[in-house]
């Protein structure tokens, strides 16, 4: 599998590769977004409008916030997928 899981091939590999290319989960993030992106990765259900407003007040555009949010969420999802597939080995 293209995300680092050795020996396991799934019918979704092509879709995962396309997702990875579009979402860029390895995209470097500005340090000022670190706390927010950690929340997205670990506790997405706790993200509030206030979190986004803080980033906007710090000078980030909605597009920047969205792109980094998608990248972080995709990275977290792929990490969980990798862990799940590893248990099948």
Secondary structure, 3 states (H helix, E strand, C coil): CCCCCCCCCCCCHHHHHHHHHHHCCCCCCCHHHHHHHHHHHHHHHHCCHHHHHHHHHCCCCHHHHHHHHHHHHHHHHHHHHHHHHHHCC
